[in-house]
Amino acid sequence: MEEIRADIGAEIVKNNLKREYSSLSKYACKSSRGKRLYPEREVIPDRQNIRPSFFHDTDRIIHSRAYTRYIDKTQVFFLFDNDHITHRVLHVQLVSKIARTIGRCLKLNEDLIEAISLGHDLGHVPYGHDGERYLTSICKNYGMNYFCHNAQSVRSLMELENRGKGLNLTLQVLDGILCHNGELLKKVYQPDTEKNWDRFLEEYENCWQIEKFDKTIRPMTLEGCVMRISDVIAYIGRDIEDAVTVKLIERAEIPEDIVAVLGSTNNQIINNLVIDIVNNSYDKDYITFSDQVYDALNKLLKFNYQYIYQNPMKQKQDHKIRHMFEYLFEVYIKELNDCKNNSTVYKWHLDSMDKSYLNNPSYKIVLDFIAGMTDDFFNNEFKKHIIPESFGLTL
């Protein structure tokens, strides 16, 4: 295999460092600060790699198996036959674009922002947040504490990919993913800069053990803070567009006092929010909104919850979907306990994992399997176990 010449490689690494230290803010997280849990596993050490650490992490994320499954994962709307509805794969791209726009204006590290953005929702389950609630309910029924999609995203990258060995991503990227929490709006986003691997791993474990613990933690970098608010900016206006498309709401229903500040279309909302953040956060060690824009955004979020996310029309099939999760979970638990090597969970999950992964409890293996499914795969699995199949006999 051909390799880059040593002198050229050294010059590229030098230029990368020079560019970051000459152009990034003093509050930015430089790529040279990237910390890996197992630096000895790197074929080329980060300090010698022509791809800076966070840039390299983005490559590992987009080439992961979990990333390919974004393509058919619910964002908000499911069971609507419309090809223009946002899916999870588009959402993470929108988050990345918005966050990198803010990051560039604030002179932050766009490589770190992109890696966090593209990896933050890998742990989302079929049927989005609704599916997550059903898995949490199942966990409680089995005495297994809580399911947390933030933590599951980290688990995918740190413990499941690469046949169960993980991708050895940097602490800053994994921390940003764990702390992304776009469901919780704050006026000021201040990074928790004192974190290390021990603190991060403790927070990661607490997300499984303590209900809503993920809502109490903060990213360790300003880039993580930018991505966290960009998650809100990316979905709040886009969800309105989707809701209008499927005739769940009409645009005229958005309260006038919100429209006067933020606008009524996705592009207006994004533009006004991004500009407000840049104006109020430039050359600061935190991210913040003006009072007027924050109040309007808070009202818009409440509007979305009442008229979109909790709309009775959207919830009409919830009891059926809950049953699907409960049924398949029990089917897979039984398959594992019966050691059926020809079963779906073996064929599509365990067969691609290192044998050491079998040391996990059965319920954790099943959670990993279901959480990693696309919506179509999940639906087809349920049909396969419920609807009788033809024997294929002809007269």
GILINPE-V51721 format. One line per field, one symbol per residue. ss: DSSP state (a for helix, b for strand, c for the rest). burial: 1 if it has 9 or more other ideal C-beta (glycine too) atoms within 8 Angstrom, else 0. A space follows every 10 residues. Layout:
ss->???
burial->???
This chain:
ss->cccccaaaaa aaaaaaaaaa aaaccccccc aaaccbccaa accccaaacc ccaaaaaaaa aaccaaaaaa aacbcccccc ccccccbaaa aaaaaaaaaa aaaaacccca aaaaaaaaac cccccccaaa aaaaaaaaaa acccccccaa aaaaaaaaaa aaaacccccb aaaaaaaacc cccccccbbb ccccccaaaa aaaaaaaaac ccaaaccccc caaaaaaaaa aaaaaaaaaa aaaaaccccc aaaccaaaaa aacccaaaaa aaaaaaaaaa accccbbbcc aaaaaaaaaa aaaaaaaaac cccccccaaa aaaaaaaaaa aaaaaaaacc cccaaaaaca aaccaaaaac caaaaaaaaa acccaaaaaa aaaaaacccc ccccc
burial->0000000011 0110011001 0001000111 1101110010 0100010010 0111111111 1001011011 0111111000 0000111111 1111110111 1111010111 1111111111 1111111111 1101111111 0000011111 1111111101 1001011011 1111111111 1100000010 1100100011 0011011100 0011001111 1111111111 1111111111 1111110110 1001000110 1111110111 1111011101 1001011110 0011111111 1011101110 1001000000 1101111110 1110110000 0011110011 0010001000 0110111111 1111101110 1101000000 00000
